[in-house]
Amino acid sequence: MVRFIELVRHCLLDVKEILPWNLVDRLKENPGLLILDVREPNEFDAMHIAGSLNVPRGILESACEWDFEETEPELVNARQREIVVVCRSGHRSILAAHSLHVLGYENVVSLKSGLRGWNDYEEPLVNKAGEAVDPDFADQYFTAKLRPDQMRPKTAS
C-alpha cells in the first residue's frame, strides 16, 4: 500500500517545484503566467494570490477538457501557457501538476511550500472581496489543526 506522502514523492519524479521567491521572479518576467489554485472554494475565498484561478483538485481533470460541466475555458486553453499550481502546503499542487503533465500541459510547476510558504515569504494574499489578508491571520489559518481522532493511534508497547 502506498501512503499519501509516498504518492506525492512519486509524482515529484515528473513534477518540478519552484519556491515563493522564484514565483515572484516568474510573475515579473511573465505577467501572463497562470497561477492555478487547486484548493477547495472555501479555502480560496478565505485567501489566495490575486489573479489566480481556482479549480479544486477534485474536478481538475474534467475542468481541463471541453464539454464537461466543470470545464474551465481558461484552463483548457492553457496547454502551452506557463502554469504554477498552488495549494496550502505544496502537496495537492504536486498531485495536480502531475495530472496536468499527463493531460499534455507543457510548462507546469508546483509551488513548493504552498501558500503557507508564500505567506512566510511575506507576499500578499487577498480574500474573496479582493481585500488584503493580514499575514498574521494567514499564518494562523495555514497552521494545521488536527483533532485527536485524526492523529495516528499510539501503539501498545
WOQUIRA-V506344 format. One line per field, one symbol per residue. ss: DSSP state (~ for helix, > for strand, _ for the rest). A space follows every 50 residues. Layout:
ss=???
This chain:
ss=___~~~~~~~~____>>>_~~~~~~~~~~____>>>>___~~~~~~_>__ __>>__~~~~~~~_________~~~~_____>>>>>_____~~~~~~~~~ ~~____>>>>>__~~~~~~~_____>_____>__~~~~~~~~_____~~~ _______
